[in-house]
Amino acid sequence: MRTSIFKQPVPGRVHVARLNIEGDEQSDLSVHGGPDKAVYAYPAEHYTAWRRELPNADLPWGAFGENLTTEGLLENQVSIGDRYRIGTTELVVTQPRAPCYKLGVRFGRPDMVKLFHESGRSGFYLAVAREGELGAGDTIERVAQDGGGLTVADVVRLYAADAADQALLQRASRHPALPASWRDYFRQRLWEPDEPPG
């Protein structure tokens, strides 16, 4: 199996290119990577909960396969389309992570993907709006806040829930910063105007 999920912190500054962070390329480009999933960020705050829930797991920074372990960017506060500057790089939030089976391989637990989904602690992918360099300890500055009102947590909830929240599904299906595959998925779950719910 070819995977890039095993990560470790690196010293110094790294170059962030349009499709990935130099030296941290994705392995299976059929399901990972691309412009909408160039960089994966995961909140450091989630490690506390995981250490409590998985007391025997080895959980160094990068354990979830993230490129960036962040602080202060939680899914219910970060919106799809928000733009951040880290070092000389500018990144745009595009979507939450929906992990593949390799997360289970990483943790040696076949139930890990299910646990990850149910936790709501997805982290999020970023597109590279401006290439540059960043390093551990750099300030993360929000330089533009998206006005669409669609948080990463909203998208995670919509993905896992039934189609009852039609207003939110409508917003998600039209949000220009959300990749087309996500918009199409949500569009298919919209009711027709004369169709009764259920």
N, C-alpha and C positions, 0 to 999 in steps of 0.2 A: 504494500500500500504506500502510495506517495502522499505525503501531507506536509503542511507547513505549520501545523497547530502547536508544535512544541517550540516555545519561545523563551527568551531570557532577556533581561534588561541589558542595554548596551550603553557604554560611556560615550561622551562626546556628542557631536552634532551629526545628523544624518540628512541626506538629500531626499526630499519628497517630490517624486515625479508624478505625472498625470495618472499613472496606473498603479503605483505602489510606492512603498518606502524602499529606497536602495538597500539591498542586502536582506530584505524581508519580503521577497516576492511570493505570490500565491502559487501553489503547486498544481491544482486541478482547475484550469481556467474554464472548464465546461460549467462549473457551478460556483466558482469563486472569482473574485476580482472583476475587472472591467471598470470603466469610468465611474459608475455609481457605487462601486464597492472597493475603491482604491485603498482606503484606510479604515480599520475597525477600531473603535474606541470603546473601552469598558470602564465603568466607574469603580474607582478604588473602594468606595463606600460599600459596594456589594460583597467584598471579600469577608467582611465581618459576619454577615448572614451565612455565607457559604462555609466559613470555618466552624460555625455553630452547627450547621446542618450536615456537614461532611467532616466530622472531627478527625478522621483517619486519613484524609486526603492531603497531599502535598500541594500547597497553594501559594507558591511564590508569585510575584507580579508577572503577568503574562500567561498565567495558567489557563485562561479561557481562549487563548489564541489571539488576543488583541495585539494590535500594533502600538496602541497608546493606552496606558492605564491613566485615567484622568481623575481629577478631584473637582467636585462642585458642578458636575454636569449629569444630573439624573434624568431619566427618561420622561418623567412627568413635568420637567422644566425645560426640556430641549425640544424645539419644534422642527418639523421637517422644513427645510429651506433656510434655517438659521445659518449664518455665516460666521466662522471663527478664524481669528489670526493666532497662530502659534509660531513663534520665531518669525521667519520671513514667509511662511506658508499661509495660504488662506484656504479653508476647507468648508464645504457645505454639507449639512446633514441631509441624507437621502432616504434612509430606511432603517428599521430595526434589523437585528440579526435573527435569522431562522436557521439554527445550526443543523449540520448534517451528522451522520453517524460517527464521524471522526471525533466529535466531542466525547462520545461514549468510549471510544478507543483511548483517548487521552487520559480519561479518568479510570479506565478499567471497569466501567459500569455501563451495562447495556441500557439502564433506565435513565442515564444522565440527560439525554436529549429531552425526555419527557419532564424530568425535574426542572431543567432549564426553562422550558416553555411555561410550565406552571408557575414558576417563580415570578415571571414578569420582568426579571432582571436581564434584559436582552442586550444592553449596550446598543450601539448604532454605527452604521456605516457613513462614511464621508466621501464626497467627491473632491477632487483637488481643483479649486478655482484658480489658484496661483501657486506654481511650483516654488520651492524654496528650501530652507533648512530649518530643522528644529532639534531640540535636545531636551533631555530630562531636566525638569525644573523650570522650563519656560512658562511664562504666564499664558493662560488661555483667555483671549479677549473676544467677546462677541462684538463683531463689527456691524452686523445687520441682523435684525430680528424679523422673521417671516410673519406676515400679517394674516396668514391663512388659518391660524389657530388650530393646527393639527400637531399634537405632540407625538413623540416617539411612543409614549405609553398608549395614546389613543389608537395608533396603528396596531400595536401588539394586542390590545383589547379587541379591536375589530376583527383581527385575524383569527382569534381564538373563540369569539362569541358568535351567537346567532345573529340574524340580520335585523334585530329589533330596532337598533338605532339608525334608522334610515337617513336622518339628517347628517349624522357623522359619516355614514357610508357615502352619501352624496358629496360631501366635502372632500373625502379621501379620493373618490373616483375622479375628481377634477383637479387635484392639487398638482401643479406643474413640476414641483421639485421631487415628487414621489415617482419612482421609475414606472414606466408603462406597464410592466408585468403586474405590479401591485395595483395600479389604477384599474387595469382590466379585471383583475380578480374581484375588486370591490364593486365594479360596475355590474358584474354578473350576479351579484347578490342584491341588487336593487329591485324592489317590487315595481311592477307596472302600475300606472296610476289607478287602474280599475281592479287591480288584483288585491284580494283581501290578505292581510298578514296571516302568517302561519302556514 
